[in-house]
């Protein structure tokens, strides 16, 4: 059962979908917050995982980040890591107030960029009792070093110059401008490599396209992103448990491996063999394997006296 809900986050109204299992229960349920990738919306991969986990007995909440999807926030398309972290904490506040949710059994799942944001949120919000990621990426590392870790520092310097110019234009009352996130055509995406192509295929074709999914970022996002370090305080999650689910063929796997190295016990690693970064967004077989790992993790760490 899916219900349209909303909650406040730093003064902005956040749009969300609350999924509840069909089977009735007399006791409040464990709940899982599900965050979407950087340019996505709750109807895409976050909603897919939320539905699967709800079918397994969890209350789940998939939400649109502030400035994106159906959530409030101007300018549209702003990617503000501090706000994204706050959105996770605000989601925990919302779930904690529901009679149908046990506030002592709230977990959180972040996918792609939200895999970084959920780590940063959980580091200081102890209401999040168990943390999991799928295809985790630190958006700061992504912009500083590239998805595969090989980006020239000169590229970031050019982007920061463009961001500064955009902020000056905004100060003069002009548009802040937007950075395209995807190549214009499939041919251009293929020329940029597999990771660029699979992102293009998911977001820009019928495979996963959604009309509210962002295709650009504001230039004023760049300097916010460049100084963000999602894993800086990952050790503070302990002694709460952490699970990282990663495709064995994901070009971004190095970021999750760095997060795992920095984290303290208890921590778990799960390879999904043969899967790329974006395969774990929607491909049936790798998603099913990821959900199996997530379900066991959350069931083991959010179970009450009578189980789920």
DASULPE-V267989 format. One record per residue. SS is DSSP state (H for helix, E for strand, C for the rest). PHI is phi in whole degrees, -180 to 180 (999 if undefined). OMEGA is omega in whole degrees, -180 to 180 (none if undefined). Layout:
# DASULPE-V267989
SS|PHI|OMEGA ; SS|PHI|OMEGA
This chain:
# DASULPE-V267989
C|999|-179 ; E|-112|180 ; E|-129|175 ; E|-78|-178 ; E|-136|175 ; E|-151|178 ; E|-155|-179 ; E|-85|175 ; E|-142|-179 ; C|52|176 ; C|85|180 ; E|-109|179 ; E|-86|-178 ; E|-100|179 ; E|-86|-176 ; E|-149|171 ; E|-115|176 ; E|-101|179 ; E|-106|177 ; C|-121|177 ; C|-59|-179 ; C|-70|-176 ; C|-69|180 ; C|-71|177 ; C|-148|-180 ; C|-82|-176 ; C|-106|174 ; C|-59|-175 ; E|-93|165 ; E|-70|-176 ; E|-132|180 ; E|-132|172 ; E|-82|-179 ; E|-123|179 ; E|-100|-176 ; C|-91|173 ; C|-60|-169 ; C|-53|-176 ; C|-107|-173 ; C|-88|175 ; C|-133|-174 ; H|-65|-179 ; H|-79|-178 ; H|-96|-171 ; H|-64|178 ; H|-62|178 ; H|-66|178 ; H|-61|179 ; H|-67|179 ; H|-62|179 ; H|-66|-180 ; H|-60|-178 ; H|-72|175 ; H|-66|177 ; H|-62|-178 ; C|-97|172 ; C|111|180 ; C|-97|163 ; E|-76|-178 ; E|-132|-178 ; E|-131|175 ; E|-105|-173 ; E|-133|172 ; C|-87|176 ; C|-62|174 ; C|-55|-180 ; C|76|-175 ; C|-137|178 ; C|56|180 ; C|-94|180 ; C|-81|178 ; C|-75|175 ; C|132|175 ; C|-120|0 ; C|-75|178 ; C|-70|179 ; C|84|176 ; C|-70|175 ; C|-110|-176 ; C|-115|-177 ; H|-54|-180 ; H|-62|178 ; H|-69|180 ; H|-63|176 ; H|-65|178 ; H|-62|179 ; H|-60|177 ; H|-63|-180 ; H|-66|177 ; H|-66|176 ; H|-64|177 ; H|-64|177 ; H|-63|180 ; H|-61|-178 ; H|-65|-178 ; H|-63|-178 ; C|-90|-178 ; C|-84|178 ; C|-65|-176 ; C|-85|-178 ; E|-119|175 ; E|-85|-176 ; E|-65|178 ; E|-87|-177 ; E|-133|178 ; E|-109|175 ; E|-116|180 ; E|-146|180 ; E|-127|175 ; E|-117|-178 ; E|-117|-178 ; C|58|-178 ; C|-58|178 ; H|-67|173 ; H|-64|173 ; H|-78|-178 ; H|-63|-178 ; H|-68|177 ; H|-65|179 ; H|-64|179 ; H|-68|-176 ; H|-69|-179 ; H|-57|-177 ; H|-119|179 ; C|-111|-174 ; C|-76|173 ; C|-69|177 ; E|-84|-169 ; E|-88|179 ; E|-152|-172 ; E|-125|177 ; E|-136|176 ; E|-133|172 ; E|-128|-178 ; C|51|-174 ; C|-60|176 ; C|-139|171 ; C|-91|-175 ; H|-63|176 ; H|-65|177 ; H|-62|180 ; H|-59|-178 ; H|-76|-180 ; H|-79|-170 ; H|-124|-176 ; C|89|-179 ; C|-59|-178 ; C|-101|177 ; C|84|-174 ; C|-116|-176 ; C|-69|177 ; C|-69|177 ; H|-58|180 ; H|-63|180 ; H|-66|178 ; H|-64|179 ; H|-61|178 ; H|-64|-180 ; H|-68|178 ; H|-67|175 ; H|-63|179 ; H|-66|178 ; H|-64|179 ; H|-63|178 ; H|-62|180 ; H|-65|179 ; H|-66|176 ; H|-63|178 ; H|-60|179 ; H|-63|179 ; H|-63|178 ; C|-91|177 ; C|91|-180 ; C|-99|179 ; C|-67|179 ; C|-75|178 ; C|83|-174 ; E|-136|177 ; E|-102|177 ; E|-64|-178 ; C|-94|-173 ; C|-132|174 ; C|-59|-176 ; C|-75|-177 ; C|-137|177 ; H|-63|180 ; H|-64|178 ; H|-65|179 ; H|-65|179 ; H|-61|-179 ; H|-67|-179 ; C|-92|177 ; C|108|-175 ; H|-60|-176 ; H|-63|177 ; H|-64|-178 ; H|-69|-177 ; H|-69|173 ; H|-65|177 ; H|-60|-177 ; H|-63|-179 ; H|-71|-171 ; H|-87|-170 ; H|-118|176 ; C|-128|-178 ; C|-65|179 ; C|-56|-177 ; C|-142|-173 ; C|-59|174 ; C|-138|-175 ; C|-63|-180 ; C|-97|178 ; C|-70|-175 ; C|-72|175 ; C|-108|179 ; E|-140|168 ; E|-117|172 ; E|-67|178 ; H|-63|178 ; H|-72|174 ; H|-76|-166 ; H|-64|-179 ; H|-70|173 ; H|-66|-177 ; H|-69|-171 ; H|-61|-178 ; C|-97|-178 ; C|-88|177 ; C|-129|-174 ; C|-64|-172 ; C|-101|-173 ; C|-56|-176 ; C|-118|-178 ; H|-61|180 ; H|-64|-179 ; H|-76|176 ; H|-66|179 ; C|-61|12 ; C|-89|174 ; C|-72|-173 ; E|-80|-179 ; E|-133|176 ; E|-128|174 ; E|-117|179 ; E|-107|-170 ; E|-138|173 ; E|-72|-177 ; C|-66|179 ; C|-105|-178 ; C|-73|179 ; C|-66|-179 ; C|-89|-174 ; H|-58|-179 ; H|-60|179 ; H|-70|177 ; H|-63|178 ; H|-65|176 ; H|-66|178 ; H|-60|-179 ; H|-63|179 ; H|-63|-177 ; H|-79|-177 ; C|-74|174 ; C|-99|175 ; C|-66|3 ; C|-84|180 ; E|-143|-179 ; E|-132|177 ; E|-123|179 ; E|-136|172 ; E|-79|168 ; E|-106|-170 ; C|-63|176 ; C|82|-175 ; C|-91|171 ; C|-88|178 ; C|-55|-174 ; C|-82|173 ; H|-54|-177 ; H|-78|174 ; H|-78|-170 ; H|-157|-178 ; C|-68|-168 ; H|-58|-174 ; H|-69|179 ; H|-66|177 ; H|-65|179 ; H|-61|178 ; H|-66|178 ; H|-66|-180 ; H|-63|178 ; H|-61|178 ; H|-65|-179 ; H|-65|-179 ; H|-61|179 ; H|-63|-179 ; H|-64|-177 ; H|-71|178 ; H|-63|-179 ; H|-73|-174 ; H|-109|178 ; H|-119|-177 ; C|-70|175 ; E|-92|-178 ; C|-63|-180 ; C|-105|-176 ; E|86|180 ; C|-67|none
